[in-house]
Amino acid sequence: MMKASFRGSYDANNSDATGSFVVNAGGINLRASITGDTFVNRPLLNGLTLSVESPGSFVADYNVPKKDVRFQFMNTVKVNDKPLNMTYTHSLVENRIALDGTLALDSNHKVSANYGFESGNCKLKYTYVHGGAMTIEPCYDFAENSWDVALSKRVDDDSVVRASYKSSTRVLGLDWRRNFFPNGSIKVSTSVNLSEEKKIPTIKAESIWDFEM
């Protein structure tokens, strides 16, 4: 089976587009991903990434312009009969190593952590789902000693509104996303930097479409 997806975004300052083409070969996905830089004036290798993926197990990416290989391994273990999802990521050229873990306490509560080995930075996030329609996500960044918080609310079966605030940058954000089943969605986002003297909001629109062949 072959799948293709397209993502386009636009704001007042610039526009961009990304796309991917996936071929499933016996449970292994072969993926080619491109950005808008790949076809500026003429075909180039800028923005081209080639991937081999075993869903839920591992991903190997080769970033063509950077000549960098990134490995990602996923696994799930049980902690007191609760699932702990772990992801190990290693980028060779950039020498970045990260470990992500998510522990589902129950259907409404989970705790996530991210640790960067080269920087020693650690982020801890708690996710609470209230009534199946509202999600609250506070996050603490140990390196910056700052809090982030996000609140999302499902408006109907197809639409979600999300508000966020980052204390380190004092950026307040609001976005609305709507799904168009079975293969598309659109998101409109606005944000404002509260630390600036002129608090002028920025607006960005983004669309995602998937196709099967």
C-alpha positions as CSV (number, residue, x, y, z in Angstrom):
1,M,0.0,0.0,0.0
2,M,1.2,3.5,-0.8
3,K,0.3,6.6,1.2
4,A,1.0,10.3,0.5
5,S,0.5,13.3,2.8
6,F,0.7,17.1,2.3
7,R,1.1,19.8,4.9
8,G,0.9,23.5,4.1
9,S,1.2,26.5,6.3
10,Y,0.9,30.2,5.9
11,D,1.4,33.3,8.1
12,A,2.0,37.0,7.5
13,N,5.7,36.5,7.2
14,N,6.2,33.4,5.2
15,S,4.6,30.2,3.9
16,D,5.9,26.7,3.8
17,A,4.9,23.2,2.6
18,T,6.0,19.7,3.5
19,G,5.1,16.3,2.0
20,S,5.8,12.7,2.5
21,F,5.4,9.5,0.4
22,V,5.2,6.1,2.2
23,V,5.4,2.6,0.8
24,N,4.5,-0.4,3.1
25,A,6.7,-3.4,2.4
26,G,5.8,-6.4,4.6
27,G,5.2,-4.4,7.8
28,I,8.1,-2.0,7.1
29,N,7.4,1.6,6.0
30,L,9.7,3.2,3.5
31,R,9.3,7.0,3.6
32,A,10.5,10.0,1.7
33,S,9.8,13.4,3.2
34,I,10.4,16.8,1.6
35,T,10.0,20.5,2.5
36,G,9.5,23.5,0.3
37,D,13.3,23.9,-0.1
38,T,13.4,20.7,-2.1
39,F,11.8,22.3,-5.2
40,V,12.9,25.9,-5.1
41,N,13.7,26.9,-8.7
42,R,14.8,23.4,-9.5
43,P,14.9,20.0,-7.7
44,L,17.5,20.0,-4.9
45,L,18.3,17.7,-2.0
46,N,17.6,20.4,0.5
47,G,14.8,19.3,2.9
48,L,14.9,15.7,1.8
49,T,14.7,12.9,4.5
50,L,14.7,9.2,3.8
51,S,13.3,6.8,6.5
52,V,12.8,3.2,7.3
53,E,10.2,2.5,10.0
54,S,8.8,-0.4,11.8
55,P,5.7,1.0,13.5
56,G,5.9,1.0,17.3
57,S,9.5,-0.5,17.2
58,F,12.1,1.6,15.5
59,V,12.7,4.5,13.0
60,A,15.9,5.2,11.1
61,D,16.1,8.6,9.3
62,Y,18.7,9.9,6.9
63,N,18.8,13.7,6.5
64,V,20.3,14.2,3.1
65,P,21.4,17.8,3.3
66,K,22.9,17.4,6.8
67,K,24.2,13.9,6.0
68,D,22.9,12.9,9.5
69,V,21.4,9.6,10.6
70,R,18.9,9.5,13.4
71,F,17.9,6.3,15.2
72,Q,14.8,6.0,17.3
73,F,13.8,2.9,19.3
74,M,10.4,2.4,21.0
75,N,9.4,-0.1,23.7
76,T,6.7,-0.6,26.2
77,V,7.2,-2.1,29.7
78,K,4.9,-2.7,32.6
79,V,5.3,-0.7,35.9
80,N,2.9,-2.0,38.6
81,D,0.8,-3.3,35.7
82,K,0.7,0.1,34.1
83,P,2.1,0.7,30.6
84,L,5.3,2.8,30.4
85,N,6.1,3.8,26.8
86,M,9.8,4.6,26.2
87,T,11.5,6.2,23.2
88,Y,15.3,6.4,22.8
89,T,16.6,8.9,20.1
90,H,20.2,9.2,18.9
91,S,21.3,11.7,16.2
92,L,24.9,10.8,15.1
93,V,26.2,14.0,13.4
94,E,24.4,16.4,15.8
95,N,25.4,14.1,18.7
96,R,22.0,14.4,20.3
97,I,20.7,11.7,22.6
98,A,17.3,11.9,24.3
99,L,15.0,9.6,26.3
100,D,11.3,10.0,26.4
101,G,8.9,8.1,28.7
102,T,5.2,8.2,29.2
103,L,3.5,6.4,32.1
104,A,-0.3,5.9,31.8
105,L,-1.7,5.9,35.4
106,D,-5.2,5.3,34.1
107,S,-7.4,6.5,31.2
108,N,-7.5,10.1,32.5
109,H,-4.0,10.6,34.0
110,K,-0.5,10.2,32.6
111,V,3.0,11.5,33.3
112,S,5.6,12.2,30.7
113,A,9.3,13.0,30.9
114,N,12.0,14.0,28.4
115,Y,15.7,14.0,29.2
116,G,18.5,15.3,26.8
117,F,21.8,13.6,27.6
118,E,24.0,16.2,26.0
119,S,22.4,19.2,27.7
120,G,21.2,17.5,30.9
121,N,17.8,19.2,30.4
122,C,14.7,17.5,31.7
123,K,11.1,18.3,31.2
124,L,8.2,16.8,33.2
125,K,4.6,16.9,32.0
126,Y,1.3,15.8,33.6
127,T,-1.8,15.2,31.4
128,Y,-5.3,15.1,32.9
129,V,-8.4,14.4,30.8
130,H,-11.6,15.7,32.3
131,G,-14.9,14.2,31.2
132,G,-13.4,13.0,27.9
133,A,-13.6,16.5,26.4
134,M,-11.1,18.7,28.2
135,T,-7.4,18.1,28.6
136,I,-5.1,20.0,31.0
137,E,-1.3,19.7,30.5
138,P,1.1,21.5,32.9
139,C,4.8,21.1,32.1
140,Y,7.9,22.0,34.1
141,D,11.3,22.7,32.4
142,F,14.1,22.1,34.9
143,A,16.8,23.7,32.8
144,E,14.9,27.0,32.4
145,N,13.1,26.7,35.8
146,S,9.8,27.6,34.0
147,W,6.3,26.4,33.7
148,D,4.2,25.9,30.6
149,V,0.5,25.0,30.6
150,A,-1.9,24.0,27.9
151,L,-5.7,23.6,28.0
152,S,-7.7,22.0,25.1
153,K,-11.4,21.6,24.8
154,R,-13.3,19.5,22.3
155,V,-16.0,21.6,20.8
156,D,-17.7,18.9,18.8
157,D,-16.7,15.6,17.2
158,D,-14.5,17.3,14.6
159,S,-13.2,20.5,16.3
160,V,-10.8,21.2,19.2
161,V,-9.8,24.6,20.7
162,R,-6.4,24.8,22.5
163,A,-4.9,27.6,24.6
164,S,-1.3,27.6,25.9
165,Y,1.1,29.8,27.8
166,K,4.9,29.6,28.1
167,S,6.3,31.4,31.2
168,S,9.9,31.4,29.8
169,T,8.9,33.4,26.7
170,R,5.6,34.9,28.0
171,V,4.0,33.7,24.7
172,L,0.2,33.2,24.9
173,G,-1.2,31.0,22.1
174,L,-4.7,30.0,20.9
175,D,-5.5,27.6,18.1
176,W,-8.5,25.9,16.5
177,R,-8.3,22.6,14.7
178,R,-11.0,20.9,12.6
179,N,-10.8,17.4,11.1
180,F,-12.3,16.7,7.7
181,F,-12.8,12.9,7.7
182,P,-11.4,10.7,6.4
183,N,-8.2,12.3,5.3
184,G,-7.8,16.0,6.1
185,S,-7.6,18.7,8.8
186,I,-7.0,22.5,9.1
187,K,-5.6,24.5,12.0
188,V,-5.6,28.2,12.6
189,S,-3.3,29.6,15.3
190,T,-2.7,32.9,16.8
191,S,-0.1,33.9,19.4
192,V,1.0,37.1,21.2
193,N,4.2,37.8,23.1
194,L,3.2,39.5,26.4
195,S,6.8,40.7,27.0
196,E,6.8,43.0,24.0
197,E,5.7,46.6,24.3
198,K,3.5,46.3,21.2
199,K,1.5,43.2,21.7
200,I,0.7,42.4,18.1
201,P,-0.8,38.9,17.6
202,T,0.5,36.7,14.8
203,I,-1.8,34.4,12.8
204,K,-0.9,31.2,11.1
205,A,-3.0,28.7,9.1
206,E,-2.0,25.1,8.4
207,S,-3.6,22.2,6.5
208,I,-2.8,18.5,6.4
209,W,-4.1,16.0,3.8
210,D,-3.5,12.3,3.5
211,F,-4.1,10.1,0.5
212,E,-4.0,6.4,-0.1
213,M,-3.2,4.8,-3.4
